[in-house]
């Protein structure tokens, strides 16, 4: 049985929009010296449908991330990109959801240079 605090925490995470989650990740990355490119609505932009939301580069690392709400699912085009990108080595492809801040921090450490 979940505690009251766990239930409140789950409700709070469920209320985090993809946009707020994105703003948090972009803030973390830029504060740590990474370059960030955001694809603004790939379904409406002049780019391939389903292309991931963020491309993050810096500190000898490349991260490509699709952002979702707690309950959000990949659409078929996003799943296709994921399958193809996961076949490539030497970078990280992630689907990040609110509540995975620890994973974000592990993949986007501050520079040691």
Steps between C-alpha positions, in 0.01 A plus 500: 500500500632845404548769758323833484826667396554251216147558370546879517831473321347288223216751456748789482709321236188419298420873487838595350447594136745396231582869451589554869707181498677617186572842653655328802728281289602786270580710808713226655686437175571864417601580859758221470639628171327270251364613165131419463290481186125466545277375220184705527214261426653272239148418383459865396858607429685447176680192621441127511192405701581339831852643528598518870441819699855582606850462366753578774873523432798588713775369724581224246145369513194491274154433641184480291187510715129455449302658782172363624262561785467226759227330295609612152574235239721505192299534181588271207736755339679561831534125551650468152761766579574328830559163332737650243689722745549219751695309234768769488791497744685777685209714615204465735135483392258556787130528566481719811192549715439716805644320799816395314709797605769269639541342155526845342767602751699182436505555123559874516770552760661839549829544316817395677712707262 
